[in-house]
Amino acid sequence: MKEIRDGTQSNRTPLALDVDDFKGDFSFDDTFGNLVTEVLPSCLEKQVDSLEGHGIIDGISNGHMRAPSMSNAGKLLSSPLFPEVDALLSLFKNSSSQLVEQKRQVDAKLSNLTKEVSVQDLKHRKTLAELEKGVDGLFGSFARLDSRISSVGHTAAKIGDHLQSADTQRESASQTIELIKYLMEFNRSAGDLTQLSPLFIDDNRVAEAASIAQKLRSFADEDIGRQKTTVSSAVGNATLHIGLEVAITNLQEYCNALENRLLARFDTATQKHDLSTMGEYGKILSQFNRGTSAMQHYVGLRPMFDVAVMNADAKLVLGDEGAQPSPSNVAHGLSSMFKEIADTVRKEAATIAAVFPSPKDVMSILVQRVLEDRVPKLLEKLLLKPSLVNPPPMAEGGLVLVSDVQRLFISIRRGKYGLWLTLLLPLNVQYLRLLAVAYEKTQEFDKELRSVGCGDLDVEGLTESLFLPHKDIYIECEQASLKQLYKAKMDELRSESQLSSSESSGTIGRSKGASIVLSNPEISVTVVTEFVRWNEEAISRCSLFYLQPAALAASIKPIFTFLLDQVSQYIIGGLERAREGLTEAAALREKHLLGTSVSRRVAAAAASAAENAAAAGESSFKSFMASVQRCGSSVAILQQYFVNSISRRLLPVDGAHAASSEEMATTMSRAESVACKGLQQCIETVIAEVERLLSTEQKATDYRSPDDGIIPDHRPTSACACAVAYLSRVLESAFTGLEGLNKQAFLTELGNRLHKGLLNHWQKFIFNPR
């Protein structure tokens, strides 16, 4: 839309519209709005200017409006408010006429285009139909051509197969004819190899000769096998078999001679370390028995299997001849030996890979030879099975010295050579420790070999088989070693007790006490700790030998049961020894009881003896309380060991944990029964001594006031002071030796007995009413 205005908007031209205004998104409302927006402001401005010219606007001043003249107002009202209406109306009419004309022209063009499109569409459809017919024909032609090509190709393939088969048959027939010719050469006479073809004599054609010889052997063997299963005349069979057997015999002789010749050349190349020549002959030798003979021959000639090398292994691990090997030295020696073998095997693996067509098979033979020859020979010298029933005596190596030089010197200085036994280690223990070291190091060696490469050989199973004879008796050996250790320890303790008893003086009941010392040593927490340490060492070996949880639990249970028996026997023996002291003191008290009518001299001697018996009773009381305390500490150590090391390992086997817990409770119950008897004897000892003190120290006047009116003396009597002093001494050891409910029960029982004894004692005296 175009509008031409001058700068003062006084001269206006009619609005002009063209076709471009109706292109795109045309909207009549927008067009009309734009027209109003452009024209209306100019009209309003004109009206305002007109009003101002006639004085209408000027009449408004300070809030007062001056009325215009009637003539001016009439002129204003008679003029039109929108003078452009006529121009716009003519414009709209003109525009409407143009739009109608434009619409007519557009409709005519659309009609023409629609007709043209219909005609072209009809032509296009006709063309497509014709093309479809042509394409269908082409597809049919292609299908027939493809079928023909397939048929021709199939026929050609059949012809090719027939030709290939015919060529193969021709080649096979040619080779068969050639083989039959060679076979006839070997079939002339037994042992006659002088008239063979140059092929079998020429050293430059040994590979071809070996291949043909193996084919001839295979052919002859198969033919004989077929003839044996075919029903034919006996004469024919006999004639055929005789001929083929001669050929087979000659072939076998020739192959053996050829193989030996090749092996000799292979050995020469091996000495020169000529890998290319070794590989050439190794490939040829692989045709004889799949190369097994060559592989075994190569492995058998390795320097690592020489007798001198194996003797050096024994010296490295076992030390000098006649010396007893220690586990630490054996471990170091085995580590060095296995490292040397692994390095050698690794070097051989590189050579084998470069020489043999099947290096994995050669490595299997090499490693198998190591694990079946070199390692077992060393283990036979290292692990000598001890006797489980009758161990050899010390003179025959049944016991082995351990390092305890200081105590050895003491025993020699004292002249007590019986203590020599305490410095000796049972052979079973030495065997088990060496077995554990050898097994652990061999397992490490097994892993090292597998990292190098062993082919299809079951290295783990082969390594495990080396120790099967030892593992079959392992549990029995552990029990026998624990038994020997326990016996040696008991002998040591008895010898020490005997030595200390013989050096002491003034011991009451020496002969009987000596028998007690020899039978039951005194309880020591250190000894029980040593028992546990032995058992813990055995359990660690079980964990090494048995990796499966069920097998481990089954092996641990009897070993722990053995510990329970040892601790129970030792503790009960120690408690019985302490009880014997209480029994001896009671016998002494009974022995020196006096009647009512004795002389003063006899009474004095009896009083002195009673004092000695009382001292023995007090010493026995303290000794038993100390034994009870050590017994409690020993039981706590045993329980802690069960919780920390045994309990969780028994869980994989149903009922094993409960059974061991019950066995431990039974063991503790037996010890508790002996302890209860001893505590009862302690109470009897205390009551007897209190009664003796009261009877000897109490005076008849202690409970009556003097008649002279002096104030009574409320200080403790001599009998009371002696009894209190005695109770203070013995109860101090009771407080130390007992704890918890045991202390409470003991003191309650002792208090009741003392109360009853005091009442009986007081009833013997007359009390002053005051």
C-alpha positions, 0 to 999 in steps of 0.5 A, a space after each residue: 500500500 502506497 500513500 503520497 503526502 507532502 511535508 505539511 500533510 496539506 495535500 493528499 493523494 488517494 491511497 493506491 493498492 497493488 497486487 503485491 499487497 495481497 501476496 503471502 499471508 493476506 488479512 483484511 483486518 490487518 489491512 483495514 487496521 493499517 489504513 485506519 492507523 495511518 489516516 485517522 491521526 491526520 483527521 484528528 490533527 485537522 479538527 484540533 487545528 480547526 477548533 483552535 482557529 475558531 477560539 474553542 480551545 482558547 476559551 478554556 482558561 484557569 478552569 473557565 471555558 469561554 463559549 464560542 460564537 454560534 456562527 463558528 460552532 455551526 460551521 464546525 458542526 456542519 463540516 464532516 468528521 472523516 472527510 477521507 471517507 469518500 476517497 477510501 470508499 472509492 478506493 475500496 470499490 476499486 480494490 474490490 473490482 481489481 480483486 475480483 478480476 485477479 481471482 477470475 484470472 487465478 481461477 482460470 490459470 488453476 483450471 488450465 493447470 489442473 487439465 494439464 496435470 491430468 493429461 500428464 498423469 495419464 501419460 505417466 501411468 501408461 508409461 509405468 505400466 509399460 515399464 512394469 511389463 518390461 521389468 517382469 520380462 527382464 526378471 524372468 530372463 534373469 531367473 532363467 539365466 541364473 538357473 542355467 548358470 547354476 546348472 552349468 556351475 553344478 555340472 562344472 563342480 561335479 566335473 571338477 570333483 570327478 577330475 580331482 577325485 580321479 587325480 587323487 586316485 591316480 596320485 594315490 595309485 601312483 604312490 601305492 604302486 611306488 610303495 608296493 615297489 618299495 615294499 617288495 624290496 623289503 619283502 625279499 628276505 629277512 634281514 636283507 637290506 643290501 638291495 634297497 633303493 638309493 632313497 633309503 641309503 642316501 643321507 641327504 634324503 633321510 627325511 623322505 626315506 623316514 616318511 616312506 618307511 613309516 607309510 610302508 609300516 602303516 600299509 603293511 600293518 593295516 593289510 595284515 589286520 584286514 587279512 586276519 578278519 577276512 574269511 579266506 583259505 588258510 593257505 592263502 592267508 599263511 602265504 600272505 602273512 609270511 610275506 608281510 611279516 618279512 617286510 614288517 621285520 625288515 622295515 622295523 630293522 631299517 627304521 630302528 637303524 635310521 632312527 639311531 642314525 638320526 639320534 646320533 646326528 641329533 646328539 652331535 648337533 645338541 653338543 654343538 648347540 646347533 639349533 637349526 640342525 637339531 630342529 631339522 632332525 627333530 622334525 624327522 624324528 617326530 615321524 617315529 612313534 610320534 617323536 616319543 623316542 627322540 623326546 625321551 632321548 633328549 630329556 634323558 641326556 640332560 645334565 640336570 639328571 646326572 648322578 653327580 648333580 643329584 648328589 650335589 642336591 642332597 649335600 646342598 639340602 642335607 648338609 654334610 654326611 652324618 649331620 642332622 639337618 635343621 628345618 631352616 637349613 633344609 628350607 634354604 637348601 630346597 629354595 636354592 635347589 628348586 630355583 636352579 632347577 626352574 632356571 634350567 627348565 626355563 632355558 630348556 624350554 627355549 631350546 625345546 621350542 626352537 627344536 621340536 615340532 611339539 614343544 608342549 609334549 617335550 616339556 611334559 616329559 621334562 617336567 615329569 622326569 624332574 618330578 619323578 626322578 630328581 625330586 623324589 630321590 632327594 625326598 627319600 633321603 630327606 624324609 625318613 619315616 619314623 616308627 609309630 609304635 616303637 621309636 628307635 632308641 637315642 643311640 640309633 637316632 631316635 632323638 635329635 639334639 636341640 640347642 639348649 647349651 646353657 641347661 646342658 652345661 648345668 646338668 653336666 656340672 651337677 653330674 645329673 646326666 639323666 637331664 640329657 633327655 630333656 635336651 633331645 627332640 623326638 624324631 617324629 617332630 623333626 620328621 614332621 617339621 622337615 615334611 612341612 618345609 619340603 611340602 611348602 617348598 615343593 608347592 612353590 616349585 610346582 607354581 614356578 614350573 606351571 608358570 614356565 609351561 608343562 604342556 598337558 601334564 598335571 603338575 599339581 597332581 604329580 606334586 601331590 602324589 610325592 607326599 601321599 605316602 607321608 600324608 597317609 600316616 600324617 595324623 598318626 605321626 602328629 599324635 606320636 610326636 605330641 606324645 613323645 614331646 609330652 613324655 620328654 617334658 614330663 621326664 624333664 620336669 620329674 628330673 628337675 623336681 627330683 634334683 631340687 628335692 635331693 638338694 633340699 633339706 628338712 623335707 617331711 616324709 621324704 621317701 613318700 614325697 619323692 615318689 609323688 615328685 616322680 609321678 606328678 610334676 607341679 603345675 606351671 602355666 609355662 608348661 601348659 603354654 608350651 603344650 599349646 604351642 606344640 599343638 598350634 604348630 601341629 595345627 599349622 601343618 594341618 592347614 598346610 597339608 589340607 586345603 579343603 575345609 572339611 579335610 582340615 577340620 577332620 584332621 584338626 579334631 583328633 590333634 586338639 583332642 590330644 591336647 585336651 588329654 595332655 592338659 587334663 592329665 598334667 593339670 589333674 596330676 599337678 592338683 593331685 600332687 598338691 592334694 598329697 601335700 594336704 593329705 600328708 599334713 593331715 596324717 602328721 596331725 593325726 599322728 601327733 594327737 596326744 591323750 589326756 595322761 602323758 608326761 610333760 616331756 612327751 607333751 613338749 615333744 608332741 607340741 613341737 611335732 604338732 607345730 611342724 605338722 601345722 607348718 606343713 599344713 599351712 605350706 600345703 594349703 598355700 601350695 594347693 591354692 597356687 596350683 588352683 590359680 595356675 590351673 585356672 590360668 591354664 584353662 583360660 589359655 586353653 579356652 582362648 586357644 580354642 576360640 582363636 585357632 580351633 573353633 572356626 576351623 571345625 565348623 565345616 564338619 557337622 558336629 565337630 565343633 560341638 564334640 570338641 566343646 563337649 570334650 573340653 568341658 569334660 576335661 575341665 569337669 575332671 580337673 574341677 572335681 579334683 580341685 573341689 576335693 582339694 579345697 575341701 581338704 584345705 577347709 579341713 586343714 584350716 579348721 584343724 589348725 584353728 581348733 589346735 590353736 584355740 585348744 592350746 592357747 585358750 585359757 580357762 580364765 579368758 572368759 571370766 572377769 577377775 573378782 577384785 572389781 577391776 575393769 575387764 580387759 577387752 583386748 583379744 586373747 592370745 588364742 584369738 590373736 593366733 587364730 586371726 594371724 593364721 587365718 590372715 595368712 592362709 586366706 591371703 593365698 585363698 584370695 589370690 588363688 580363687 576368684 568369682 563364684 569359686 572364692 565366694 563358695 569356698 569362703 562361705 563354706 569355710 565361714 560356716 565351719 569356723 562359726 560352728 567350730 567357735 560355738 563348740 569351742 566356747 561351750 567348753 568354757 564358763 563365762 562370767 555373767 558380767 
